[in-house]
Amino acid sequence: MILTIAHTFAYALIQTFGFSIFTLALQRLGRLKHLYRLKAFFFLLLMNAAGTMTYSEAAWQRVTTPIAAALFLIGMAFFFASHLYLGWKRLRK
């Protein structure tokens, strides 16, 4: 039971980290004004808890592992691309 709660919390934290990187890149590009990381974390925590209670821990984490990895990798790629764009924009000036 404690391990299930810890796994659910960890998955939500990883997913929130990927979401935060993506939103930080959007903020740096000037496309996003307000960052709601805490709300996103609680939403992902509740979503993961509901999925764990509905489908069991093993089945839910087997599905959410690629999603957590994808959120993180997409966030990192977008963050890197935004830095390249901002650097290119600065060099043109």
N, C-alpha and C positions, 0 to 999 in steps of 0.2 A: 504494500500500500504506500509506504513512504517512498519507495523507489519509483513507483508510478507517478507520484506527485512531483518528484525531483525530475524525472524524464520529461514530463509535460511542461514544467517550468523551464527546463533547459531548451527544449524545442522552441517554445515561445520566445525565449531570449535570443536564440540564433536567428529566428525569423524576423524579430524586431530589429536586430542589428543590420540585417540585409536591407530591410525597409528604411532604416535610418540613413544608411549610406546613400541609398537612392534619393531620398528626400533632401539630404544635404547637398547632393549634386544639383538638384533642381533649385535649391535656395541659392547656391553660388551662381547659377545661371540667371537668377532673377525671376524665375518662373513661379516660385512658391514663397509666400510670405510667412505663414504660420506653420510651425512644425509641432505635430501632436504625437510625439514618440510614446509618451506614457499611455495615451488613449489607444494607440496601436498595439502596445504591449498587452494591455488588458484585454483588448479584443482578441488578439492571437492566443492569449492564455485561455480565455473562455472558449474559443473555437477548438483549441487542442483538448481542453478538458471535456467538452461535449463530445468530440470525436472519440476520445479514449473511453468515455462511459458508454457510448453507443456501440462501438465496434470492437472493443477490448484494446489493451495497450499494444500488443504485438502487431495486430492488423493495422491499427492507426499509424503507428510509427513506421511501419514498412511503407506506407503510402506517403507520409509527411517527410521522410528523410530526403527524397529527391526534391521536394518542394522547398525545404529549408535550404538545401544546397543551391538550388536554382535562384532563390531570392538573394542569397549571399553573392553568388557569382554575377548575377545580372546587376545587382547594386554596385559591385566593385567595377564591372566593365563600364557602366554608365558614369560612375564617378571618375574613372580614368579618362573616358572620352570627354567629359566636361572640362577636366583639367587641360587636356590637349587643346580643346577648342578655345578656352580662355587664354592659354599661352600663345596660340596662334593669333588670336585677336589682339593681344598685347604687343606682339612682335610687329604686326602690321601698322601700329600707330607710331 
